[in-house]
């Protein structure tokens, strides 16, 4: 039932080096992020143009994050059972790059919401498999460094996509149909590069050491697919993802921030994706920097997340400057949550259980982001001050909880 790959010994001569694999996968994510982050940068104003309210935008943003994160626990088990890592990865990317161009072609609220959900579903389908493939190469490059470099390339695409759409909106007078449509080009490149990468590295487990490779033997694979795996994941892992769940409650969704900026006349349609691009730039830089610090000093570096997330609440302010600064800080927060958080997981679980572990991590984040989107959307509709208060309170609680958990995790020796 598993994909048939050449034995590692026979395929070594044509395998990419670990860092080359990380970089190639980073380019895949760069192109894919041009597609879906480009779409995310304008989805809030686009939905507003179709008649959506602040509450609807907040709920849609939260629901989208729940689909993208929450359903990964299901696909994590499916990936572990089938071990078709490349198949799940390619299928997930295909769902995303095909759904996005259709969002702008509808011009009607309900179909646009459905397609946005399909795009997020693609992220859920591919992420556990993709993260597992990347984790194998990270054994030779440094856990935090590999995920950090991947995040930096990922967010380069997340910056280029919104800038491209900003240029399209300026050049073509706010034509959302064309803005979504041009994203088909990087989407096609994503699929072409994935098939090439799979041909060059059919089974990245060869990057792991012999002990880790044996963990993916038939006996172990059967063990983690029987349903017992949730009980066998270490207690420290469950404590860790619980802390991440609380932390995610204090992160405001970007569509709601963009809704605030546009409806208050603080940013034009074309400037919204530019602001998002700035956030993606800081996202990539923070993932790269904090990933390196993680490898050197350990998981306590994650305590920067609730502090910066609380500061990001200034994006709900009444001036354009506060929006630019707040969204940039918001990007810093997401950069760490999407990279270094995963690096810690690889230290807590075996390679055989990583797809499931990544799935559970994403599930709790998705639940929290769904709650955060709905709560902050409703709070914002009542009072901007109330929305800011909710963000700050959640991050104070998150800081305390994260500190208590991280102090129990293994700390690293500087220079490791």
BELSULQUI-V975115 format. One record per backbone hydrogen bond with DSSP energy under -1.0 kcal/mol. NH is the residue of the N-H (numbers start at 1). CO is the residue of the C=O. Records with the same first field share a line. If there is no record, write none. Layout:
NH: CO + CO
This chain:
10: 7
11: 7
15: 12
21: 17
22: 18
23: 19
24: 20
25: 21
26: 22
27: 23
28: 24
29: 25
30: 26
31: 27
32: 28
33: 29
34: 30
35: 31
36: 32
37: 33
39: 35
40: 36
41: 37
42: 39
46: 42
47: 43
48: 44
49: 45
50: 46
51: 48
52: 47
57: 53
58: 54
59: 55
60: 56
61: 57
62: 58
63: 59
64: 60
65: 61
66: 62
67: 63
68: 64
69: 65
70: 66
72: 69
73: 70
75: 71
76: 72
77: 73
78: 74
79: 75
80: 76
81: 77
82: 78
83: 79
85: 83
88: 84
89: 85
90: 86
91: 87
92: 88
93: 89
94: 90
95: 91
96: 92
97: 93
98: 94
99: 95
100: 96
103: 100
112: 108
113: 109
114: 110
115: 111
116: 112
117: 113
118: 114
119: 115
120: 116
121: 117
122: 118
123: 119
124: 120
125: 121
126: 122
127: 123
130: 126
131: 127
132: 128
133: 129
134: 130
135: 131
136: 132
137: 133
138: 134
139: 136
140: 137
142: 138
146: 142
147: 143
148: 144
149: 145
150: 146
151: 147
152: 148
153: 149
154: 150
155: 151
156: 152
157: 153
158: 154
159: 155
160: 156
161: 157
163: 159
164: 160
165: 161
166: 162
167: 163
168: 164
169: 165
170: 166
171: 167
172: 168
174: 169
176: 174
179: 175
180: 176
181: 177
182: 178
184: 181
185: 182
187: 183
188: 184
189: 185
190: 186
191: 187
192: 188
193: 189
194: 190
195: 191
196: 192
197: 193
198: 194
199: 195
200: 196
201: 197
206: 203
207: 204
208: 205
213: 209
214: 210
216: 213
217: 214
221: 217
222: 218
223: 219
224: 220
231: 228
232: 228
233: 229
238: 234
239: 235
240: 236
241: 237
242: 238
243: 239
244: 240
245: 241
246: 242
247: 243
248: 244
250: 247
251: 248
257: 253
258: 254
259: 255
260: 256
261: 257
262: 258
263: 259
264: 260
265: 262
266: 261
267: 261
272: 268
275: 271
276: 272
277: 273
278: 274
279: 275
280: 276
281: 277
282: 278
283: 279
284: 280
285: 281
286: 282
287: 283
288: 284
289: 285
290: 286
291: 287
292: 288
293: 289
294: 290
295: 291
296: 292
297: 293
298: 294
301: 298
302: 299
303: 300
304: 301
305: 302
308: 304
309: 305
310: 306
311: 307
312: 308
313: 310
314: 311
315: 312
316: 313
317: 314
323: 319
324: 320
325: 321
326: 322
327: 323
328: 324
329: 325
330: 326
331: 327
332: 328
333: 329
334: 330
335: 331
336: 332
337: 333
338: 334
339: 336
341: 336
343: 339
344: 340
345: 341
346: 342
348: 345
349: 345
357: 353
358: 354
359: 355
360: 356
361: 357
362: 358
363: 359
364: 360
365: 361
366: 362
367: 363
368: 364
369: 365
370: 366
371: 367
372: 368
373: 369
374: 370
375: 371
376: 372
377: 373
378: 374
379: 375
380: 376
381: 377
382: 378
383: 379
387: 383
388: 384
389: 385
390: 386
391: 387
392: 388
393: 389
394: 390
395: 391
396: 392
397: 393
398: 394
399: 395
400: 396
401: 397
402: 398
403: 399
404: 400
405: 401
406: 402
407: 403
408: 405
416: 413
